[in-house]
Amino acid sequence: MTKIEVIIDHIGAQGDGVVERDEGPLYIPLTLSGERISVEVEGDRGVLRDLLEPSSDRETPTCPHFGQCGGCALQHQSPSIYLEWKRQQVVRALAVQGIEVEVGEVIPCAPHSRRRATFGAMRTRKTLRFGFYERASHTLVHLDTCPVVTKTMEEALPKLATLVTPGLTRKGKASVAVTQTGSGLDVDVRGGKKDPDLALREILAVGAAEADLARLSWDGEILSERRAPILNFSGVEIVLPPGGFLQATQEGENALISLILEAVGEAGSAVDLFAGCGTFSLALARKRKVLAVEGAAAQCAALERGVNRFGPGVGLKPLTVERRDLAHRPLSTLELDKFEAVVIDPPRAGAARQFEELSWSKVPVVVSVSCNPATFARDARTLISHGYRLETITPLDQFLWSPHIEVVGIFKKG
């Protein structure tokens, strides 16, 4: 490695400091714009060695694991700079597509608010590691604390590590998806020992009881369910299927629902695309007829059970659930034209084919929710090219101190 002194030009899309050079940009984690630093360079990556002139916007990181753990990239930024940097991520993504619209202020999230997270777990002959990976690495950082996840989840970290250890192999790494529900933690382990035998099942069930889990699943199979993992969506209790999708924070979910309902207004019918377990569908169904479309069978079944059991008691309007792979069989323009509003929350890759069909439709209002500004902007360009106006765009931070940002765009036809 070569050691040099540089001044950081700006912060890149992944939260790294960037130095612009003739031979291409140099990326240096844990730095801020304007800082003069000493750095060891190899290729296009640099390692911070000495902070010679720190920025006035530098903060003391909250977490002792920051800098090693790859879960957070931006704990060293002051709150105001951090939120504006996230807003600019959306501004830049829209600019790439030639979209000019005022981007609203970021709705922030607080520490200890994230209610779902996926940890890595690995076992060696002498050690166990349970935590998040180092950035751009397959090395796990063992965590005993985390200021991002809920207090309940943070306090459970040692017990979760102990719980999964007997089910790990020494050749691979397991992923441990943890979700905080209204009835306790729901844990879904993938990549551990295949087809656990009776002895291992008993050990894991005892571990789940000692950790006071609501449910433990292993590669999708439920090994222990002491309490059903229940979520309350607009007065309807939904039992989350193993690995089922959930908005990262409760506050973020509430903000998204508020923005959606305001945009939809008095529309008498709506379709919710990529509906999951019904986070938005159930809120919409309090005042209007709704079609919820989702590709995952387990999530469709969970939503249907909740609607059938609790819907009449909370006064839901008719809510129909349709299982459909929207990536391969999007709703057609003719199907969409039956509705007065569309809500769409696709995966990070976006939904190019579905937005193409939607762009030709007559639906008056489209609400697009996305956790990827780049694919949001791409799909927004499709709508705009066929007569939709992007009236407002609101960023939400559900992924504290990470480069990720959620966005909500409201489109009107004509």
N, C-alpha and C positions, 0 to 999 in steps of 0.2 A: 504493500500500500504506500501511496505518496501522501505526505502530510503538507497541507497548504493552508493559507488563510483566505477566507472568502467573506462576502457580505450577502445575506439572503435577500433575493429580489422579491419573492412572493411565496405564498403557501399554495401548494398544488392540490389537485382534486382528492388525493388520499391523505391530506394533512401533513405532508412532508414539506419542509422548506425547499425552495427551488432556486438554484443559481443558473442563470442563462449563460451558456458558453457557445463559442463558435462550433465546437464539436458536438454540441447537444446539451440538454439540460442535465444538471447534477442534482440529485434528490438526497436530502439530508433530514432524517426524522428528528423530532424533538426540538425544532428550531422555529423562529418567528421572523417575520419580515423585518428587514433593516438590521438584524443582528450581525455583528462581526464575530466570526468563530474560527477556531482552528479545527481542521477536519482531515481525516484520513480517507483518501479516495481510491476506489477500485471500480473502473468502468464508469457507469452512470450513477453509482451509489456512494454515499459518504457516511462516515461515522463521526459524530460529534466528539471531540476530545477536550476542547477548552472553549468556554464561553467568554470571549474577550470583551465584548460590549453588548450586554443583554438589552432586550427591548423593555420599555416601560410597561408594556402589556403582558409581560411574563408573570405567571402566577406559580405559587408553590403547589405542585400536584397533590391531590387529595389522597391518592392511593399509594401505599409503599411498593406495589408491584409495577407502577407506571414506569414505562421505559423498557421494561423487559416483557411484560404481558402485552400481547397484541390486541386486546379487547378495546383499548382506548388509544387514540392518537393525539388528543387535543386538550388534555388536562392542564397543560402549561399555558393555555391562552386565557386572558381575562374574559369574563362573561360577555361583555359588549362586543369585543372583537370576534369572539367565538360565534355568536349568533349572526353577526353581519357576514362572517365568512361563509356560514351555511346558507344564508340568503343569496349570496353571490354565486354559490354553486348552481342555484336555480336560474338566476339571471343569465349566467354563461351558457347553460344548456339551452335556454330559449333562444339566445342570440345565434347559436349554431344553426338553428332552424329558421332564422330570420323572423322570429316572433317578438314583437315589441308590445309589452304590456307591463304595467306597474306591478311589481312583486311585493306582496304585503310583508309586514314584519313577521319574524318567526315566532310561532307559539312555542314557548320553551317547555322543557320537562325538568323535574327535580331529581336530585340524587335519590337512590333507593326507591325508584318508582318502576323499574323494569320488572315485569311479572312473568316473563318467559325468556329463557336463555338456553343455549346448547353448549355444554361443556365437553371437553375431551377427557378421556381416562385411559391410562396405560399402566401396565404392571411389569416390572422387571424382577429379577431374582431378589433384589434387596429393597427396592423402593416402589412406591405408588405415586403417580402424579395425577392430579385431578384439577382441571382448570381450563384456561384458554391457551391458545397457541401463541408463540412469539410471532411477530409480524413477518409475513412471507417466509414462514418456517414450519417444519413439522415437529418442532420441539415444544413440548407442553410446559407451561409454567404452573406449578402447583399453587393454588390459591387457598389462603385461610381467611381472606376478607375480600370484599368487592363492593365499592360504593355505588355501583350502578344498579344492581339487582335489589329486590325488596329485602327488608330486614329479615323476614322469615326465611327467605331463600339463602341469604348470607349466613345466618346462624346455622342452617342445615348443612353447609358445605362439608364439615368434617364427617358428619353421619352419612352423607351421600357417598363420600369417598370410601368409607368403611363398607357401606352396603354393597357397592358394585364390585369390590375387589375380588371376591371369590368367583365371580362370573367372567373375569377377564382372562384372555390368553396372554402369553408372553411374546406373541409374534405380531400383534396388531394393536390398533387403537380403537376404542369404542367411543361413540357419541352418546351423550346423556342429555336428553331434552327435558328440562324442568319447567313446569308451569304452575304458577300459584293460582288456585281456584278458590271459590268460596268455601270449600270444604277441606282444603289442605293442598299439599303439593302433589302434583301428578308427574310421575317420572317415567320416561320411555327410553329404554336403552337399546341401542343398535350397534352391532358389530362385536359383541362379546362372544362367549361360547355358544355354539349352535346347539339347538335342541337340548337344553339343560335337563339332566336326569333328575330323578325324584329327590335325591339327597341335596343337590344344588338348589332345586326349587324350594325345599324346606328352609335351607339357609337363607335364601333371598327373601322368603316370606317373613322369616323372623327379623331380618334386617329392616324390612319395610315397616314392620310394627315398631321396632326400636326407634326408627326415624320418624314415626308417626305420619307416614305417607297416607294420602287418600288412596292412591293406586300406584302399582308398579307394573309396567309392561316390559316385555323382553322381545325385541324384534316384532312388535305389534301384538304379541300374545299376552293377555293379562295373567300375571302370576299371583297378584295380590290386589284385592279391592276391598279395603276396610270401609271406605265411604265412597260413594259415587262422586267424581270430580265435577262439581256443578258450577256453571257460570250463569249469571242472570243478565239476559239481554232484554231490555225494555219490558221487564216484568215476566218474562218467560224463562223458566229454568232449562238450561241445555246441559246435557252430560257430554263433556268434551271427549271425542274419540281419541285413542292414543295417537300422539303426533299431530292432532288437529290444529288448524291455524287459529291464532288469536292476536289481536292488536297488542303491540309490545307493552303499552302502559294503559291503565284505566283512564287517566286524564287525557291521553291522546285519543282513545276511543270516544270519550265524551265530546271532545272538540270536533272530531270528524263527523259524528252524528249531528251535532248542532249545525255545522256548515252544510251538510247534506239536506237536512230538513228545511233550512232556510232557503236553499236554492230550489228545491222541489216545490215549495210553496203549496198551492191548492191543487196540484195535479191529482187527478182522480185515479190514476193507474201508474205503476212503475215496474220496471224490470231491474233486478239486481244481478249483475253478471260477475262471476267468480265470487259467489255469495258466501262461501265457507259454511260456517254453522249458523249464519243468519244475523250477524252483528248489525248490519244495516237493514236487512230485509224486515226484521221484526220491528225496528224503529219506524220504518216506512209504513208497515201494515197497521199501525195504530189509527191511521186516517185514510188509507187508500188500498185498493186491490194491488197485490204484488205477485210477481213471478220471480222466484229465486232460482238461479241457474248455477250449478256447481258440478265440477267433474269428479270429485272424490265421493265414492259411494258412502263411506262412513260418515262424512260430514252431512250429506243429504239426509241420511237416515236419522242422525242426531237432531237435525232441524225439524224433520217431520214428526218425530216423537214429541219434541217440545211443543210444537204447534198443536198437535192433537190432544195433548194432555192439559196444557195451560192456556191455549189461545182463547177459548170461549170465556175463561175467567177474567181476562184482561181486555176483552172487547176488541180483539183483532178483526180487521177486515179479511176477506178471503186471501189466503197466502198459499200459493201452489209451488211445489218444489220439483224441479226438473234436473235430472242428472244428464250432463252433456259435456263433452270435451270441447271447450270453446276454441282451443288452439287449432283443432282439426275440423270442427264443425261449428263455426260461429253462427249466431242467429242471423238470418238473412234480413235484408232491408224490409221486405214485406212483413216479416215477423215483428220487427222492431217498430214498424209504423203503427202497431196496435196500441202503443203505450204513449203516455204523456210525459214520461221522464225516464231516463236511464241512469243508473249508477253502476260504475265499472271500476273494479279494484284488481287489476291483473297482477301476475307475478312480476319479478324484476325485469324479465325479458320483454314485458309489454304484451300487447295483443294486436299485432299489425293487421291480421286478417279480420278480426272483429271490428276494429276501428274503420277499416275500409268499407265494410257493410254499413256501419253506423253513419259514416260520412254522407252516404247517399240517402239516408232516411229523412223523415219529416218530424222526428221527435223534437219537441220544442226545447227541452232542457237535458243536457248531459252533464253529469258530475263524474269527473275522472279523478281517482285516487291512485297514487303511485308512490313507491319507495325508491324510485330511480328517476331522477330528473331528466336524464338523457333519453330514455325510452318514452317518458311522459311527453317530452317536447317533440319527439318524432311522431308519436301518435296524435298529438295536438295539431301538428302541421297537416296531417291527413284531414282532420275535421275542418280546419280553417280553409283548406284548399277547396272545400265543397260547401262553403257558405255558413259555417259556424263562426261565432265570435267568442273569443276567450275573454270573458268579462272580468273575472277576478282569479287570482291565484294566491293561495295561502300556503306557506311552508309550515310544517310542524316538526318539532324535534322529539322523536320517540327513541332515539338511539344516542343517548348522552355521551359526549366526548368522542364519538366515532365520526367518520366522514359521511355517514349516511343521513339523509333527510327525506321526510315524507312531504308530498305536495298534494293539494286539492285544487283542481281547476274547475271553474263553472263555465260551461259553454251554452250559448243560446243560438237558436237557428234564425237566420234572416236578419 
